[in-house]
Amino acid sequence: MKKEEAVAELDRLGETINDLYMRAWSTALYPTQHGWGPSLASVVAIPILSMASFGRMVGSAVVEQLPPSVFDTLSNVGKPDKPSE
């Protein structure tokens, strides 16, 4: 995996978490529209999604600071070395 791919994946993950976070708040705030069960489940999901968002932000910051060579090295971990001639 290249650094650019990792950054793009983290961006997509952030968008997904934000979408779920907005849906959870919408469901939690309107229990008469969505039902009490889904609303209570959303109330429980909000802190979990907040922590997921925080973890993604930290991961993004770390990935941005790493040089691209680290990603090349990690991509080759576990692969057999090419025999030298």
N, C-alpha and C positions, 0 to 999 in steps of 0.2 A: 504494500500500500504506500502510495506517495503522500507527502505532506499535504498537497492540495486536496487529495481525496479525503484525507482525515478531516481537514477543515470543513469541506463540503458536507461530509456525513454529520459532523457535529452541528453545523448550521441547520440541517434538515431535522436532526433530533430536537434542537431547540424549538423549531417551528411546531413540531408535533407535540412537545410538552406544553408549549403555550396554548395550542388549540385545545388540548385536553383540560388545561387549567381554566380556560374561559368557559368551556362546557360544564365543568364541575361547579364553578361559581353560579352559572346560570341555573343549573338544576337545583343547587342548594338553596338559592334565594326564592325559588317559586315552587314550594312543596305542593300547593294546591293544583298546580298545573301538571307537575311531573309525578306526583305521588310522594308519600312520606318515605317509603323505602329507598327509592333512588335518591331522594334529597339527603337522607341521612348517610347513605353510602358516599355521596359526593362530599359531604362535610368531612368524612373520614379521609377521602382521597386528596383533599386540598393540601394538607401539610405534607403528604407524601409527594405530591407533584411539586411543591415548593422545594423540597429537598432534592428532587431529581433535577430541577432547574438550576439550583445552586451547584450541584455536582457537575452539570454540563458546563456551567460558566467556568468553574475551576479547571475542568478538563480542557476547555477551549484555550484558557490562558496558558496552560502548560504546553499544549500542542503548538501554540503560536511562538513560544520561546525556544522550542527544540529546533536544531538545525535539520535540514532535509536528509543529511547523511544518517541520522539516527533511524529514520524510517526505512532507508535502504538496508541497514544492518538488521533491523528487527524483521524485515520481510524475508531475510535469508536464514533466520534462526531455524534450526531443525532440518534444513535442506543439506543433502550430502555435498561435501566439497568436491569441486571439479579436480580430477587428478592432474597434477602438474606434469608437464612433459619434459 
